[in-house]
């Protein structure tokens, strides 16, 4: 896989979302991965990269 282009911005607005999940990126071979539930296989997702390691104050519970 080649290098992924990052679109740098300070705000994102997306309509029609199902919800959101906060996860930590983990090492996977020579790359990285983000785990998510199997129910989202085949769905379109967006990964938002934050500048800090602060977590969301009240994570969503499914």
Buried (B, 14 or more C-beta within 10 A) or exposed (E): EEEEEEEEEEEEEEEEEEEEBEEEEEEEEEEEEEEEEEEEEEEEEEEEEEEEEEEEEEEEEE
